[in-house]
Amino acid sequence: MKGQAAAAKQPHKIPAGRTMPYFQPIVALDSRQVMGYEALGRLATSEGVRSLGPFFEDRTVSMADHIRVDRRLREQALKTFAGGKGTALAPAPDGTKLFLNLKPSWIFETYARTGDLPTLRLMDKHGVDPGRVVIEITEEAFTEPMEQLRPVVDVYRRAGCLIAIDDVGSGFSNLDRIARLQPHVLKIDIHMLRESGKHTGYYGVLRSFSTLADQIGASLLVEGVETELELQRAIEIGARYAQGFLFAPAEPVFHPPLGFSSLIGRGLELRRLRMLEAGRHWRAKACRLRTAVDRARREGEAASGGAVEDAFIEQLLPDLDDSCIRVYLCGEDGIQLSANYRREAGDVWSRETSYRGFNWSWRPYFIPAFVRLEAGPGAIVSSDYTDLDSTRRIRTVCIPVPGYGLLFADMTEARETEEETGA
C-alpha cells in the first residue's frame, strides 16, 4: 500500500481502527473499461480524511511499524475488494484487479525471516483469487542483490498474481530491476509524461519504454493523468492502461466498469483522426516525391557508378519538398551508392561524399521498407524518429529507382512534429 502525498505530516503512531483503503480506478484503453483499482492508504482524523503517504515516507518510523500499518491496510483492501462481511461496499466488479503496493525491502525481509508472504494468506482468508491481484513493486533503494529479490517475487507469480513495477524511469526502478523481475505491467512516472510535452528527449524515452514493454510482454500503464492532453500523450506513447484525476481520484467507492468509456472513446477517436490526418499528409508527400523521381528518371539515363547516382540526385534536388533535409541512394544490400545531399538553407545543398560506401541495412526502417517494396513500386514512409545529426523529429521516405537503387529522403515538418509531441 502507499498513500498520496498530503501537505500535513501524519503522526508516527497510527490509532487502531482509523486506517482505511481508498481505491483509484485504472482504465484499459482497449476495452474502455475499468480494469482495476490501486489501493491507497488513508487516515480518518477529526479534521477529515488524509493520505498516509507522509507516514510511509517518514524515515524516523521503523520498518516494523511501516509493515504493521501497511499489512492492516492490505487486509482492509482485500476484504473490501471481496465485499466481506462488515464492509460498506459491494464486491468490486467481476474481472477487475486490485493493485497492492509493496516495497521490495518489506517483501525480502519478511520472506527471509519467516519464509512466508502474509499477503498470500490474506488473499486466501478473504477469498480473493490471486489472479485478480497485482503486486506493485514500488520505487525504493533496494540494497540487496537483485537476483535475491526475484525468487521472492516468483512466489507471488506462482500463486497467480501479476507483477508491476512502479515509477519506471525514476529513482531506483532501473532496467536491471525490470530485466530480472520481468513484470507484467510497467507504470510510467507522471513527471516524464509532463516533460514530454516540452522536451523531445523525454518523449523519445517514453516511446522506448513502450518498445521495452512489447519486448518483454508487459503492458504500459501511465499514472497521474489529469488532463485530456495528457491522455493523448499516454495514447501516443503506446499505453494500454491509464490512471489519474482525469478519471477519478482515490475514493471509497468502486465505479461502474463502463463509467469512463465515453471519455476514453473520445480520446481514442481524437488520436485516430490525428493519425489518419498525419498518414494522409505523409502519403501525399511520398506521392509528390515519387512523381519527382519518375520525372528525373525520364529525363536521365540509368547507369552505374557513384558519379551517375550523384548526377541523378542533383537533377532531382530542385523538385524536392522544402521539408526534405537529406537525400541519398543505396543498393539493395544497404550500401550507400551516392553522396549525401544535405539541405543547408533554402535551395542550398551540401554534397557529402564521405558517406558513400556506408552500410545502412541496420537501420530499423531499411529491411521492412525493402521487403514491402519487393511487392511492387511505390513509396514507404517510416515511423517518426529523432535524426542522429540534427536531433529533429523526421521520417524517412523510401522509393525504388530502377537502375539507380533505393532512394531515401529524410523529411520533417514543424506542424507534424508539434502534433506528434503534443506541443
MORAUR-V688677 format. One record per residue. SS is DSSP state (H for helix, E for strand, L for the rest). PSI is psi as a letter, one per 30 degrees, with the letter a starting at -180 (999 if undefined). Layout:
[[SS:PSI] [SS:PSI]]
This chain:
[[L:l] [E:l] [L:l] [L:k] [L:k] [L:l] [L:e] [L:k] [L:k] [L:l] [L:l] [L:e] [L:k] [L:k] [L:k] [L:k] [L:g] [L:f] [E:l] [E:l] [E:k] [E:l] [E:k] [E:k] [E:k] [E:k] [E:k] [E:k] [L:f] [L:e] [L:f] [L:g] [E:l] [E:j] [E:f] [E:a] [E:k] [E:k] [E:k] [E:k] [E:k] [E:l] [E:k] [E:k] [E:l] [L:f] [L:g] [E:a] [E:k] [E:l] [E:k] [L:g] [H:e] [H:e] [H:e] [H:f] [H:f] [L:j] [L:f] [L:f] [L:k] [L:l] [H:e] [H:e] [H:e] [H:e] [H:e] [H:e] [H:e] [H:e] [H:e] [H:e] [H:e] [H:e] [H:e] [H:e] [H:e] [H:e] [H:e] [H:e] [H:e] [H:f] [L:h] [L:l] [L:k] [L:f] [L:l] [L:f] [L:l] [L:l] [L:l] [L:k] [L:k] [L:k] [L:f] [L:l] [E:l] [E:k] [E:k] [E:k] [E:k] [E:k] [L:k] [H:e] [H:e] [H:e] [H:e] [H:e] [H:e] [H:e] [H:e] [H:e] [H:e] [H:f] [L:g] [L:l] [L:j] [H:f] [H:e] [H:e] [H:e] [H:e] [H:e] [H:e] [H:e] [L:g] [L:h] [L:k] [L:k] [H:f] [H:f] [H:g] [E:k] [E:j] [E:j] [E:j] [E:j] [L:l] [L:k] [L:l] [L:i] [L:j] [L:f] [L:l] [L:k] [H:e] [H:f] [H:f] [H:e] [H:e] [H:e] [H:e] [H:e] [H:f] [H:e] [H:e] [H:e] [H:f] [H:f] [L:f] [L:l] [E:l] [E:k] [E:l] [E:k] [E:l] [E:h] [E:k] [L:g] [L:l] [L:b] [L:g] [L:i] [L:a] [H:e] [H:e] [H:e] [H:e] [H:e] [H:e] [H:f] [L:i] [L:l] [L:f] [E:k] [E:k] [E:k] [E:k] [L:k] [H:f] [H:e] [H:e] [H:e] [H:e] [H:f] [L:f] [L:f] [L:g] [L:j] [H:f] [H:e] [H:e] [H:e] [H:e] [H:e] [H:e] [H:e] [H:e] [H:e] [H:e] [H:e] [H:e] [H:e] [H:e] [H:e] [H:g] [L:h] [L:l] [E:k] [E:k] [E:k] [E:j] [L:l] [L:g] [L:j] [L:f] [L:l] [H:f] [H:e] [H:e] [H:e] [H:e] [H:e] [H:e] [H:e] [H:e] [L:g] [L:g] [L:k] [L:e] [E:l] [E:l] [E:k] [L:l] [L:f] [L:e] [L:e] [L:k] [L:l] [L:k] [E:l] [L:h] [L:l] [L:k] [L:l] [L:k] [L:e] [L:g] [L:f] [L:g] [H:e] [H:e] [H:e] [H:e] [H:e] [H:e] [H:e] [H:e] [H:e] [H:e] [H:e] [H:e] [H:e] [H:e] [H:e] [H:e] [H:e] [H:e] [H:e] [H:e] [H:e] [H:e] [H:e] [H:e] [H:e] [H:e] [H:e] [H:e] [H:e] [H:e] [H:e] [H:e] [H:e] [H:e] [H:e] [H:e] [H:e] [H:e] [H:f] [L:a] [L:k] [L:k] [L:a] [L:l] [L:k] [H:e] [H:e] [H:e] [H:e] [H:e] [H:e] [H:e] [H:e] [H:e] [H:f] [H:f] [H:e] [H:f] [H:g] [L:k] [L:k] [L:f] [L:f] [E:k] [E:f] [E:k] [E:k] [E:l] [E:k] [E:l] [L:l] [L:f] [L:g] [L:f] [E:k] [E:k] [L:e] [L:l] [L:l] [E:k] [E:j] [E:k] [E:k] [E:e] [E:k] [L:b] [L:g] [E:k] [E:k] [E:k] [E:j] [E:j] [H:f] [H:f] [H:f] [L:k] [L:f] [L:l] [E:j] [L:g] [L:f] [L:f] [L:k] [H:f] [H:f] [H:e] [H:e] [H:e] [H:e] [H:e] [H:e] [H:e] [H:f] [L:f] [L:f] [L:l] [L:l] [L:a] [E:k] [E:k] [E:k] [L:l] [L:l] [L:k] [E:l] [E:k] [L:k] [L:e] [L:e] [L:f] [L:g] [L:l] [E:k] [E:l] [E:l] [E:k] [E:k] [E:k] [E:k] [E:k] [E:j] [L:k] [L:f] [L:e] [E:b] [E:k] [E:k] [E:k] [E:j] [E:k] [E:k] [L:l] [L:k] [H:e] [H:e] [H:e] [H:e] [H:e] [H:e] [H:e] [H:f] [L:g] [L:999]]
